[in-house]
Amino acid sequence: MKTIILNKEFEGPYLSLSDIKTKAGVFVVVTEAYGLSPCRILDTGESGNIRSMLSKHRRESSWKKNSAGSPKFLAYYEQNTDLRRQLKNQIKREFNPICTYS
């Protein structure tokens, strides 16, 4: 399944981290939304290994607390660190994830 965010094709949404590849990229944590939008962005980040980063993320409890049901994960695989950071920052600016802080 594919999800489009800022003209990029993210894989997911996945309920299980085991579905996410152990590759570099950008992740987005989403939950169901009630209203006009089908989902709500809880958090975003980038890593050299998305699955590893998500499995030990310090904001996991915040995702669960702010989620309607179980949080789901989207992944966009990208090796270039600068491009990953640009996309992550653009998602933060455009969608204002509720669990992200600097």
Protein Blocks (a to p, Z undefined) as FASTA:
>chain_A
ZZdeehiacedjdfbfklpccbddddddddddedjbfbdcfbdcddfblklmmmmcfklm
mmmmmpgcjadddddddfblklmmmmmmmmmmmnopakbcZZ
